[in-house]
Amino acid sequence: MVEISRRTLMIGGAGLAGAAVLMTKPGDESGPRDPYFLGLQAALDEAGIASPTLVVDKARLDANIDTLISHLPSGMAYRIVAKSLPSLDLIAHIRQRSGSDRLMTFNQPMLTAFSKAMPDADQLLGKPLPVAAARNYFQSLAPEDAAAAANIQWLIDTPERLAQYRELARAAGLTLRINLELDVGLHRGGLEAGDTLKAMLETLRDSPELSFSGFMGYEPHLAALPEALGWRERARSGAWRRYGEALALAAEFLGAETVAGLVRNAAGSPTYRYYQSTEVANEISAGSCLVKPTHFDTPLLEPHLPASFIATPVIKSMPQTRLPGLEFAAEGQRAWDPNTSRTVFTYGGNWMADPVDPPGLSYNKTFGRSSNQEMLTGGHNLAIAPDEFVFFRPHQSEAVFLQFGDIAVFEDGRISQRWPVFAASA
């Protein structure tokens, strides 16, 4: 029998612990720049752009539009989500490419802007608005734009709000199209089949100033639920069951023929591919998947391509990373993590976005974030000079797109157009 001394065990244990630590030591992630981003950089240089800019790749955008349309089952309509694509020119292009005349809008300025620019578009509110906002909308319309108001579906979530909109319609001598918000599992408000929905359907049936246009049931929570133990599938079945119960109740009060002609809106970018028939919904809404920010890097959206990037010039490029007040620690930090070896400071920063080119760049947690000159660190192979561009992928589109002025449209190797964005509003 072989005896192992306590000292030998201690030495061996220490060696294993040291090996485990070394296995967690970061590797150098820096390297050559991606030719795609070098092409974007050349286009920005040629266009004379020298400040933080939101870039949309038109070819990738078109591919994403085509991908979405190709996944829709027969009879399924597509509604463009305006908050995720906050530019009239961008949405006009998507309308033309997709063939859709349906928009989902989210505030009174959007309603007014589309009523003027696209009066033929059918607008469904993506959230219930205070009745005062609806009143402001009607007051904002010029006489020549008034006809566009008939193309709006006002989203209603409670009996109280329905009564407010009925009074608005009566006072203004209008007929308002009403779409009812359903709670199909998100629990962010809305209606379920039951006495409240029954009473609201009766109000719609008996109020000549109100026209019932359909239902909206939003279920983005499905994509966030784990597939393990069937949780996601049960939630999906539950959402469709709740939607079906509301449809059955509407058919009881209004007749099956009326219900067959209603808008039955559902989904969003993370979930639109779940709808393989029109049994529950007859239209899906989506927007973000067409430009694909990082929050939409999901298995269901794998066929979609990242089509939007933040580009910003490098102001300073440092051969070594030095932290104020912690200069003594820099050498040890670089020895442990080679990705902290070199530094660039960019024009602006603190965006909801991740750096993607040059490779291996990351925010420095010790230095912190900056909206003026963002510090990014990289490995020994980081090679970027002042006035060259760092590229980021936004986490989302609806807020981030509004921070850079006109969108730069990248097409056929150059910046072909600039698309103005909406004014920032809730």
N, C-alpha and C positions, 0 to 999 in steps of 0.2 A: 504494500500500500504506500503510495507516494504522499508525503506530508508537505503541505504548502504553508510556508511561514506567514505570519501576520504582516510582516514587512512586504513580502512579495505581493500579497493581496492588495495592500495599500498602494503600492507602486502601479500594479496592474489597473486598479480602479481609477487612479489619477490619469493614467494613460488613456483609458476609455473615455473619461470625462473630457480630457483635452481634445481627443479625436472628435467627440460629439460637438464641441464648441467650434472646432475648425470646419466641420461640415456645415455649420450655419453661417460661416463667413461669406459675405456677399462677393460675387464675382463682378468683374468689370463689364458693364452692359453697353459701354460706348462703342462706336464703330462708324463705318462709312455712312453717309447720308443717303436716304432713299431717293432714287432718281425721280420718282413722282413729285416729291416735295421740292426738289431742285428745279423741276419744271414750273411748279407754282411760283417759286421764288423768282425765276426769270420773267414770268408773266407780270408779276407785281412790279419788278424793277422797270420793265418796259413801259408799264402804265404810269410810272412816276409815283407810285404809292409808297409812302414812307412813314406810316403811322398804323396803330393797331386796326386791323380790318377783318371783317367777317367775309369769308370766301365760300361760295357755293359752286361746286363742280357740276356744270349743267349736264354733262353726259351721264354722270352717276345719278343725278336727280332723275333724269329721264328713264334710266334703267330701273330705278326704284319704283317710279310710277307704273311702268310696264309690269314689274314683278307683282305689285299690289293688284292691279287689274286682272292679271293672269290667275291669281289665286281665288278670285270671287266666283262663287257658284252661279249658275244661270238664274237670272232674275234678281240678283243682289245688286242694289245700288250703292254708290260710293259718295260719302259726304266729306268734304275737305274741312279739316279742323284749322280754323284761321289763327287761333292763338299760338299754335305750334309752327306756323308758317307766316310770320307777321309782316307781310309785304304785299301790297296790291299787285305789283308786277309779278312776284313769285306765284301768287295764287292764280293770277290770270294765265300764266304759263301752264300751271297744273290743270286748270280747267280745260284748256285747249288740248293738252296731251291726254287727259283721262276721259274727256267727254262729259264730265260731271258739271251740273249747274246747281249743285247743292253745297251749301256752306254751313258750318257750325261757328257761330260768333258768340262773343262773351261779354261785351259791354256796349254801352250806348255809343261811344265814339266809333267803334267798329261797325255797328248797325248803320250809323249815318254814312260812314265812308263807303260801305258797300252799296247802300241804297243809291248813292250818287254815281259810283263808278260801275256798278254791276246791277242795275235795277231789275234785271230779269232773274237774278239768282234767288233761289229759295233758301232763306236763312232760318235755321233752327237755333234758338238760344242754347248754349251749352251749360248755363246755370240760370237759376231764377234771378230776376232783377227786381229791386224795389220798384213799386209802381211809379214812383217819382222819376226813375230813370226812363221808363217807358213814356211817361208824359213829356220828358225833355226831348226824347227822340222825335215825337210828333211835332213838337215846337221847332225842332232844328231843321225840318224838311222844307226846302223851297217848293213852291207850287208845282214846278215841273218834275220834282222827284216824288211827289205824293203817292203815285201809283205803286211805287216799290214797297210801300208799307203793307200792301196786301200779300206780299210774298214772305212775310215773317211769321214764324211759329213761336209764340211766347211760351216759355217753359214755366209750368206751375207745379208747386209741390205741396201746397196746403189749401184747405178750404178758405182760410182767411185771405190768402193771396188771390185766389180765384175770385172772391167777392170784390176785392180791390180792383182787379182788372175788369170785372163786369161793370163796376161803377165808372171806370175810366171810359169804357166803350160807350156807355149810355150818355155820359156827359159830352163826349166828343162826336157822337153820332156815327160811330165806327162799328165794324164787325171785326173782332179779333180772332185769329186762329190760335187755338190753345193746344199745347202738347203737354201731357202729364208725365212728370218724372216718377219713375218707379224705383223702389229700393229692391234690387235683386240680390242683395248680399253685401254691398259695400257699406251700408248703414251710415251714409252721409246725408240722411234725409230722403224724402221721397215717399212714395205710397206703396202699400201692398194690398192685395185683394182683401176686401173686408168692408165694414160699414162706412168708413171714411171715403174710400174710393167710390163706393156705391152712391153716396150722397153727392159727390162731385160729378159723377156721370149724370145723375139726375139734373143737377144744375146746368150742365152743358146741354142736355137734351131740351131743357125747358127755357133756355135763354137765347132769344133770337140774335142778340148782339155778340154771342160767342159761337165759334165754330170749332168743333173737336177735330183736331188734325192727326193725333196719334199719341204714341208713348215713346219715352226714352228710358232705357235701362242700361246703366253703365256699370261695368264689372272689372275694373283694372286690378282688383285684388286677386283675381284668379291667377295671374302670372306670378304673383309674389308668394303664393302658397306652395309648400313642398309637395312633390308628387308622392313621397313616401306614404305608405299606408292608405293610399287612395284619397288623401285630403283634397287635392286639387280637383280630382274628378268628381268627388261628392259636391264640392262647392259649385262646380260648373253645372252639374245636374240640378242643384238647388236653384241656381240663378235662372235657368231655363224653365224650371217648374213654376217659380214665382211669376215670371213673365207670362207663361201660359195661363196661369190662374187669372191674371189681370185681363188678358185677352178674352177669356171665357166669360168673365163678368161683364165686360163691355159688350160682348155679343148678346148677352141676356137682356141688357137694357136697350141697346141700339140696333140690334139685329146683325146677323152674320154677314150680310152683304155690306153693311156700313163698315164693320171691322175689317173686312177684306181689303177695303180701300184706304185704310189708315197707314200712316208712316209708323213703322216699327223699328226704331233706331236702337242700335246696340254697339258694343265693342269700342275699341280704341286701338292704337298701334300695337300694344302688347298682346291683344287677344283677338284681333280680327280674323286670324287664320283658323280659329276654332269653329267659325261659322261655315259649314260645308253644305248648307241648304238654307232655304228661306222658311223653314217650318216655324221658327220663332221670330227672327228678325228679317226684315226685307231691305234694310240698308245698314251699312257699317260706317263708322267714322274713323278717320285716321289722319295723322299729319306728320308726327315726328319721325315715323319710319321712312319718310321720303328724304329726310336729310340725315337721319340716324345718328343722334348724339350718343354718348357712351352709355347712358342709362337704358338704352334700347339694344344693347348687345346681349340678346337672349337667344336661346335655341330656336324659338319660333321665327325670329326675325333674321336668322343667319343668312337667308338669301339676299337681304338688303345690304347696300354698300354705304360706308361712311361718305357723306357728300358735303359736309360742312366743316370748316376749319377756321380757327382764329390764327391770323398771321401777324406777327409783330416784330419790328426790327430789334436787333441786338444793339444796345447802347455801349456796353463795355464787355470785353472778353478777357478774363484773367487766367494766367498760366497756373496759378495756385489758388486754393481756397483759404481765405483768412477771415476769421470771425472777430468782430470787435470785442475786446476785453478777454477773448479766449484764444489769442494767438498761440499760446503755449500748447494748446491741445490739438492744433491743426495737424501736426505731423502724425500723432497717434491716430487721429480720426481717419486720415488718408490711408494709413497702414492697414487699418481694419477694414475700411470700406473704400475701395478704389473709386467708387462712383461719387465721392466727395472731393476728388482731386482738383478739378478745375471749376471755374465759375463764369457764368454770364449774367449780366443784368439787362433786362429787356425794357423796352419802351412800354410802360404801363404794366398792368397785371392784376392779380387778385380776382381773376375770373373763375367762374364755375367751369373748369376745364382741366384737362390733363395734357402735359407736353408729349408729343409723339415724334417730333423730328427737330433736331438731331436725336438719334436714339440714345437712351440711357439718361436723359435729363430728368431731374426731379426737384421738387421744392425743398428748400433747406429749412427743416423744422426748427433749428436753433435760431436762425436769423429771422424767421417768420415771413408772413406774406406782406406784399406791398402793392398798392394801386398805382404807385408812381414809377418805381424801378424794381421789378420782381427779380429776386435772386433765385437762380437755378444752378444746380451743381451737376457735374458729369464726370466721366472717367478719363483716363489718360489719353484715350483716342478721340476725345471731343475736339472737333476742328470746326470752329465757326468764328467769323470775324465780325467786327462792328459793321452795321448796316445790312448784314445778311439777316435772314428771317428765321425765327423759331416758330414752329407750328404746333397748335393745340387742337384737341377735339373737345367741343363743348359737352358738358354733362346733360344739358337740356337745350331746347331751342327757344321756348316761348319767352324767357326773360333774357337769355344771353344775346339773342339776335338783336335786341333793341339797344345794345350798348356801344355800337360801333358806327352808327350812321349808315350810309348806303351799302348794301351788299355788293361785293365785287363778284361778278359772274365769270367763272373760268370756263372757257370754251375754245376748243381747237388750239390750245397752247397759248392763249392770250386772255386778257381781261376784256371781254367783248361788250359788257354792259354794266351799269350800276343801277341797282334796284332799291329805291327808298323803302324804309321800314316805317311801321306805325309809330306814332308818338307813344311813349311809355304811359300806360294806364292800367288800372286794375282789371 
